[in-house]
């Protein structure tokens, strides 16, 4: 195999490994504010209440 074939393989593997390392580093970062989380939970509770009302009809 010519040298540029090996170069391509090394670059591809480096790209994959680098992406996996970045994914691992960012896995625990939670950039959602507490206010947004509270809004989502309130909305979920609202949907659950609406579903329960529809089931009880």
Backbone torsions as a table, in degrees:
resi	resn	phi	psi	omega
1	UNK	NA	137.7	179.6
2	UNK	-67.9	164.0	-175.2
3	UNK	-62.0	-33.6	-178.7
4	UNK	-72.9	-21.1	172.4
5	UNK	-67.4	-45.6	177.5
6	UNK	-64.5	-38.9	178.2
7	UNK	-61.0	-43.5	178.7
8	UNK	-61.8	-43.3	179.5
9	UNK	-63.3	-44.0	179.9
10	UNK	-64.2	-42.3	178.7
11	UNK	-65.2	-39.3	179.4
12	UNK	-65.3	-45.9	179.3
13	UNK	-64.6	-39.3	177.7
14	UNK	-63.3	-39.0	178.3
15	UNK	-64.8	-42.6	179.8
16	UNK	-65.1	-47.8	-179.0
17	UNK	-64.0	-42.5	179.0
18	UNK	-62.1	-40.8	178.5
19	UNK	-65.1	-41.0	178.8
20	UNK	-65.4	-38.3	178.3
21	UNK	-66.3	-40.5	177.1
22	UNK	-65.4	-39.0	178.2
23	UNK	-63.0	-42.4	178.8
24	UNK	-63.2	-42.0	-179.1
25	UNK	-66.5	-32.1	-176.9
26	UNK	-95.4	2.7	-173.8
27	UNK	-66.5	-32.9	-174.4
28	UNK	-100.9	1.6	-179.7
29	UNK	-81.4	123.5	179.8
30	UNK	-111.0	103.0	-175.4
31	UNK	-95.7	15.0	179.1
32	UNK	-93.5	130.2	-177.8
33	UNK	-71.0	158.3	179.5
34	UNK	-64.0	-32.0	178.8
35	UNK	-65.3	-41.6	179.0
36	UNK	-65.8	-41.3	178.2
37	UNK	-62.5	-41.5	178.4
38	UNK	-63.3	-40.8	178.6
39	UNK	-63.5	-40.8	179.8
40	UNK	-64.9	-42.8	179.6
41	UNK	-65.2	-38.3	177.5
42	UNK	-65.4	-40.2	179.1
43	UNK	-66.5	-39.4	176.9
44	UNK	-62.8	-40.9	178.1
45	UNK	-64.1	-38.5	178.6
46	UNK	-64.0	-45.0	178.4
47	UNK	-64.0	-39.0	179.4
48	UNK	-64.3	-40.5	178.4
49	UNK	-65.1	-41.0	178.3
50	UNK	-64.7	-41.1	177.6
51	UNK	-62.9	-41.5	179.9
52	UNK	-64.5	-40.0	178.3
53	UNK	-63.3	-40.4	-179.9
54	UNK	-68.1	-36.3	179.3
55	UNK	-69.9	-29.9	-177.1
56	UNK	-83.7	-2.1	-180.0
57	UNK	-69.7	NA	NA
